[in-house]
């Protein structure tokens, strides 16, 4: 069982056709949230690991500081 990082909803495993390869014969496995519809596949998960290395609170503070100084 997996929990959605966006809304804490239940995620289920689904299979999707990989249309990038030009054929519906290739499938990828991904998780889809039953509440908000978020989809997480291996590419999305890898991207989140490389872009979310800072602590959430630290990232939030940085964005808030940028918004305040821009105004």
Rosetta blueprint (number, residue, H / E / L):
1 X L
2 X E
3 X E
4 X L
5 X L
6 X L
7 X L
8 X L
9 X L
10 X E
11 X E
12 X E
13 X E
14 X E
15 X E
16 X E
17 X E
18 X L
19 X H
20 X H
21 X H
22 X L
23 X L
24 X L
25 X L
26 X L
27 X E
28 X E
29 X E
30 X E
31 X E
32 X E
33 X E
34 X L
35 X L
36 X L
37 X L
38 X L
39 X E
40 X E
41 X E
42 X H
43 X H
44 X H
45 X H
46 X H
47 X H
48 X H
49 X H
50 X H
51 X H
52 X L
53 X L
54 X L
55 X L
56 X H
57 X H
58 X H
59 X H
60 X H
61 X H
62 X H
63 X H
64 X H
65 X H
66 X H
67 X H
68 X H
69 X H
70 X H
71 X L
